[in-house]
Amino acid sequence: MKKLVIILAALLFSSCTMFVSQNLNGIIRDTQGFSLERIRVRDKAINLKSILSGDKDMFVEFGADSTFIAEYSGNMHRMTVESVAFTSTRGAVGAFKLTELPGAYPIETGFMGRRNDSLCQFVKEQVIISVKPQKAAGMEAAQKLAGELAKHIGTSGLDPEIYRTLPTSNRIADSEYYFMGSRSFKLRFPANLADDLAIPVAREGWSANYDPGDGAVTLFKIRFPSPAIAKDALNAYLKKHGDRPVITPRESLQYYTIIEKDRKETYIADYADWLYFMANCPPEGKSRQFMEFILRGGR
């Protein structure tokens, strides 16, 4: 575990120098029916202090890099536009899905959009844009401006579907989850599990609930910076839970089975830079078969 802590410190240090500045200049400009009055703020996203400030920490965890805050006018309304650029499309989409806009309903803008009585917001490619009119009566104009700004963002062709890496067989609908660090992981799962699975040093991860036929289970699929770090995470988990019986891997299927105190089973395996994990499974049941199906490449 000490080795993982050292790796975490190195990753945190390197992340401070790895921000990739996104080109927001081509997005934040005059557009059909609206004029750019001024750019009020141009800064790193970590200094976000505006209409999205409540989401700052989560955005930074998902790779937020830089932000523009600009003032627009048009259609007899004035509006504030905030653009946050991320280092990846998956980070932008993941942050958008994980954060909420109270009372919002979906709109067809960008990859996905939403709107409530005071704010219009969408994500496209590596950017999340929010448009806030000075008066509530300007919401229709705000949505129109959002649509025009979305046209300024070119399409790379990258798939915005962030759950594609998860197996689809036996998956329970709407149970999918994506995380890029401890903060987003702990929104849904216990803090001690984040430590057990070395989430602080993981690059990203997915989870979903499945029903293989003997009750619902949660599968975690976690990606680490390298195979060596994934192996360290597995070994640290086994060492921490070393007071329980462990069935070691067979030659054909490299996963460990941990027999819990209530006789249920936990499965854990590493493959390349991935860690697979399922806990609280009925003993020697269909959940074990499902884990083996996944490790054989089943979808």
C-alpha positions as CSV (number, residue, x, y, z in Angstrom):
1,M,0.0,0.0,0.0
2,K,3.0,2.3,0.7
3,K,4.0,1.9,-2.9
4,L,0.6,3.0,-4.1
5,V,0.8,6.1,-1.9
6,I,4.1,7.0,-3.5
7,I,2.6,6.5,-7.0
8,L,-0.4,8.7,-6.0
9,A,1.9,11.5,-4.9
10,A,3.8,11.3,-8.2
11,L,0.6,11.4,-10.2
12,L,-0.7,14.4,-8.3
13,F,2.5,16.3,-8.9
14,S,2.6,15.5,-12.6
15,S,-1.1,16.4,-13.1
16,C,-0.3,20.0,-12.2
17,T,1.9,20.2,-15.3
18,M,-0.2,18.2,-17.7
19,F,-3.1,20.5,-18.3
20,V,-3.7,20.8,-22.1
21,S,-5.0,24.2,-23.0
22,Q,-8.2,24.0,-25.0
23,N,-8.9,26.5,-27.8
24,L,-12.0,28.2,-26.7
25,N,-11.4,31.3,-28.9
26,G,-13.0,29.7,-31.9
27,I,-16.2,29.0,-29.9
28,I,-16.6,32.2,-27.9
29,R,-17.2,34.7,-30.7
30,D,-20.0,36.5,-32.4
31,T,-22.7,34.2,-33.7
32,Q,-26.0,34.3,-35.6
33,G,-28.1,36.9,-33.9
34,F,-25.8,37.5,-30.9
35,S,-22.8,39.7,-30.3
36,L,-19.9,39.0,-28.0
37,E,-19.6,42.1,-25.8
38,R,-16.5,41.1,-23.8
39,I,-14.6,38.2,-22.3
40,R,-14.8,38.7,-18.6
41,V,-12.6,35.9,-17.4
42,R,-10.0,33.6,-19.1
43,D,-8.4,31.3,-16.6
44,K,-7.6,27.7,-15.5
45,A,-10.7,25.8,-14.5
46,I,-9.2,25.2,-11.0
47,N,-9.9,28.9,-10.3
48,L,-13.5,28.7,-11.4
49,K,-15.5,31.2,-9.3
50,S,-18.8,31.8,-11.2
51,I,-22.0,30.2,-12.2
52,L,-20.5,26.7,-12.2
53,S,-18.4,27.2,-9.0
54,G,-20.4,24.5,-7.1
55,D,-19.2,21.9,-9.6
56,K,-15.6,23.1,-9.7
57,D,-13.9,20.2,-7.8
58,M,-15.8,17.6,-9.7
59,F,-15.0,19.2,-13.0
60,V,-11.3,19.4,-12.2
61,E,-11.3,15.7,-11.2
62,F,-12.8,14.9,-14.7
63,G,-10.0,16.8,-16.4
64,A,-11.3,20.4,-16.6
65,D,-8.5,22.5,-18.0
66,S,-9.5,26.1,-18.8
67,T,-12.6,28.4,-18.7
68,F,-13.9,31.4,-20.4
69,I,-16.7,33.7,-19.0
70,A,-18.1,36.0,-21.6
71,E,-21.0,38.5,-21.9
72,Y,-23.3,38.3,-24.9
73,S,-26.2,40.4,-26.2
74,G,-28.9,39.7,-28.7
75,N,-32.7,39.4,-29.1
76,M,-33.1,42.2,-26.6
77,H,-31.4,40.2,-23.9
78,R,-28.0,40.1,-22.2
79,M,-26.5,36.8,-21.2
80,T,-23.5,35.3,-19.4
81,V,-21.8,32.4,-21.1
82,E,-19.4,30.1,-19.3
83,S,-17.3,27.5,-21.3
84,V,-15.3,24.9,-19.5
85,A,-12.8,22.8,-21.6
86,F,-11.7,19.3,-20.6
87,T,-8.7,17.3,-21.6
88,S,-10.9,14.5,-23.1
89,T,-14.4,14.0,-24.5
90,R,-15.0,11.3,-21.9
91,G,-14.1,13.6,-19.1
92,A,-16.5,16.3,-20.4
93,V,-19.4,13.9,-20.9
94,G,-18.7,12.1,-17.6
95,A,-18.7,15.4,-15.7
96,F,-21.9,16.5,-17.4
97,K,-23.7,13.3,-16.5
98,L,-22.5,13.4,-12.9
99,T,-23.4,17.0,-12.1
100,E,-27.0,18.1,-11.9
101,L,-29.1,21.2,-12.8
102,P,-32.0,21.3,-10.4
103,G,-35.4,21.2,-12.1
104,A,-33.9,20.8,-15.6
105,Y,-35.3,18.9,-18.5
106,P,-33.4,17.7,-21.6
107,I,-32.9,19.7,-24.7
108,E,-31.4,18.7,-28.1
109,T,-28.2,20.7,-28.0
110,G,-24.7,19.2,-28.5
111,F,-24.2,15.7,-27.4
112,M,-26.7,16.3,-24.7
113,G,-28.2,19.4,-23.1
114,R,-30.5,20.5,-20.3
115,R,-32.4,23.6,-19.2
116,N,-34.2,24.9,-16.2
117,D,-35.8,28.3,-15.4
118,S,-32.5,30.1,-15.1
119,L,-29.8,28.2,-17.0
120,C,-29.2,26.4,-20.3
121,Q,-26.3,23.9,-20.4
122,F,-24.9,21.4,-22.9
123,V,-21.8,19.3,-23.6
124,K,-20.2,18.7,-26.9
125,E,-16.8,17.1,-27.6
126,Q,-14.5,18.4,-24.8
127,V,-16.5,21.4,-23.7
128,I,-19.4,22.1,-21.3
129,I,-21.1,25.4,-22.0
130,S,-23.6,27.2,-19.8
131,V,-25.8,30.2,-20.8
132,K,-27.5,32.3,-18.2
133,P,-29.7,35.2,-19.1
134,Q,-29.8,38.3,-16.9
135,K,-33.6,37.9,-16.7
136,A,-35.7,34.7,-16.6
137,A,-37.7,36.0,-19.6
138,G,-34.6,35.5,-21.7
139,M,-34.5,31.7,-21.4
140,E,-35.6,31.1,-25.0
141,A,-32.9,33.4,-26.3
142,A,-30.4,31.6,-24.0
143,Q,-31.3,28.3,-25.5
144,K,-31.0,29.7,-29.0
145,L,-27.6,31.1,-28.2
146,A,-26.5,27.7,-26.8
147,G,-27.6,26.1,-30.1
148,E,-25.5,28.6,-32.1
149,L,-22.5,28.1,-29.9
150,A,-22.8,24.3,-30.3
151,K,-22.4,24.9,-34.0
152,H,-19.0,26.4,-33.4
153,I,-17.7,23.2,-31.9
154,G,-16.4,20.8,-34.6
155,T,-17.2,17.1,-34.4
156,S,-14.2,14.8,-34.0
157,G,-16.2,11.6,-34.6
158,L,-15.3,10.2,-31.2
159,D,-18.1,8.2,-29.6
160,P,-19.6,10.2,-26.7
161,E,-21.1,6.9,-25.3
162,I,-19.0,6.5,-22.1
163,Y,-20.4,3.2,-21.0
164,R,-19.4,1.2,-24.1
165,T,-16.5,-0.6,-22.3
166,L,-19.0,-2.3,-19.9
167,P,-20.4,-5.7,-20.8
168,T,-24.0,-5.6,-21.9
169,S,-25.1,-9.2,-21.0
170,N,-27.3,-9.3,-17.9
171,R,-26.8,-5.6,-17.3
172,I,-29.5,-3.8,-15.3
173,A,-30.7,-0.7,-17.2
174,D,-29.7,2.7,-15.9
175,S,-27.3,1.3,-13.3
176,E,-24.1,2.4,-15.2
177,Y,-21.7,4.7,-13.5
178,Y,-18.4,6.4,-14.6
179,F,-15.8,7.9,-12.3
180,M,-12.4,9.5,-12.7
181,G,-11.2,9.7,-9.1
182,S,-12.1,9.3,-5.4
183,R,-14.5,12.3,-5.3
184,S,-16.8,10.9,-8.0
185,F,-16.4,7.3,-6.8
186,K,-17.5,8.3,-3.2
187,L,-20.7,9.9,-4.5
188,R,-22.1,6.4,-5.0
189,F,-19.8,3.9,-3.1
190,P,-18.3,3.7,0.4
191,A,-15.0,5.6,1.1
192,N,-13.4,2.5,2.4
193,L,-14.0,0.7,-0.9
194,A,-12.3,3.5,-2.7
195,D,-9.2,2.9,-0.6
196,D,-9.5,-0.9,-1.0
197,L,-9.6,-0.6,-4.8
198,A,-6.8,2.0,-5.0
199,I,-9.2,4.5,-6.7
200,P,-6.9,7.5,-5.8
201,V,-4.3,6.1,-8.3
202,A,-6.7,4.9,-10.9
203,R,-7.1,6.7,-14.2
204,E,-10.8,6.1,-14.6
205,G,-13.4,3.4,-13.9
206,W,-16.8,2.1,-14.6
207,S,-19.4,0.1,-12.7
208,A,-22.9,-1.3,-13.3
209,N,-25.3,-3.7,-11.7
210,Y,-25.9,-7.1,-13.3
211,D,-28.3,-10.0,-12.7
212,P,-26.6,-13.2,-13.8
213,G,-29.5,-15.3,-12.4
214,D,-28.8,-15.6,-8.6
215,G,-29.2,-12.0,-7.5
216,A,-27.9,-8.6,-8.5
217,V,-24.2,-7.9,-8.3
218,T,-22.0,-4.9,-9.0
219,L,-19.1,-5.2,-11.4
220,F,-16.3,-2.7,-11.3
221,K,-13.9,-2.3,-14.2
222,I,-11.1,0.1,-13.3
223,R,-8.2,1.3,-15.5
224,F,-4.8,2.2,-14.0
225,P,-1.9,4.1,-15.6
226,S,0.0,0.8,-16.2
227,P,-0.2,-2.9,-15.7
228,A,2.2,-2.7,-12.9
229,I,0.0,-0.3,-10.9
230,A,-3.0,-2.5,-11.6
231,K,-1.1,-5.5,-10.2
232,D,0.0,-3.5,-7.2
233,A,-3.7,-2.6,-6.5
234,L,-4.7,-6.3,-6.7
235,N,-1.9,-7.3,-4.3
236,A,-2.7,-4.5,-1.9
237,Y,-6.4,-5.7,-1.8
238,L,-5.4,-9.3,-1.2
239,K,-3.0,-8.3,1.6
240,K,-5.5,-6.1,3.3
241,H,-8.1,-8.9,3.3
242,G,-5.5,-11.6,4.1
243,D,-7.5,-12.9,7.1
244,R,-10.0,-14.6,4.8
245,P,-9.6,-17.8,2.8
246,V,-8.6,-17.2,-0.8
247,I,-8.9,-19.5,-3.8
248,T,-6.0,-18.7,-6.1
249,P,-6.3,-18.5,-9.9
250,R,-6.4,-21.5,-12.2
251,E,-4.1,-21.5,-15.1
252,S,-6.9,-20.8,-17.6
253,L,-8.6,-18.0,-15.6
254,Q,-6.5,-15.6,-13.6
255,Y,-8.8,-14.4,-10.9
256,Y,-8.9,-14.7,-7.1
257,T,-11.9,-15.8,-5.1
258,I,-12.1,-14.4,-1.5
259,I,-14.5,-16.3,0.9
260,E,-16.1,-13.7,3.1
261,K,-17.2,-14.2,6.7
262,D,-20.8,-14.7,5.6
263,R,-19.7,-17.3,3.0
264,K,-20.4,-15.0,0.1
265,E,-17.6,-14.6,-2.5
266,T,-15.6,-11.7,-3.8
267,Y,-13.8,-11.9,-7.2
268,I,-10.9,-9.8,-8.2
269,A,-8.6,-10.0,-11.2
270,D,-6.1,-7.9,-13.1
271,Y,-5.6,-7.9,-16.8
272,A,-3.1,-5.5,-18.5
273,D,-3.9,-2.1,-16.9
274,W,-7.4,-3.2,-15.8
275,L,-8.8,-4.4,-12.4
276,Y,-12.0,-6.3,-12.3
277,F,-14.0,-6.6,-9.1
278,M,-17.3,-8.1,-7.9
279,A,-18.2,-8.5,-4.2
280,N,-21.1,-10.1,-2.2
281,C,-21.7,-12.9,-4.7
282,P,-23.6,-16.1,-3.8
283,P,-21.1,-19.0,-3.3
284,E,-20.3,-21.1,-6.4
285,G,-23.2,-19.7,-8.2
286,K,-24.0,-18.0,-11.5
287,S,-22.2,-14.9,-10.5
288,R,-18.9,-16.8,-10.6
289,Q,-19.8,-18.1,-14.0
290,F,-20.6,-14.5,-15.1
291,M,-17.2,-13.3,-13.8
292,E,-15.5,-16.1,-15.9
293,F,-17.6,-15.1,-18.9
294,I,-16.3,-11.5,-18.6
295,L,-12.7,-12.5,-18.2
296,R,-13.0,-14.6,-21.3
297,G,-13.9,-11.4,-23.2
298,G,-17.7,-12.0,-23.1
299,R,-19.9,-8.9,-23.8
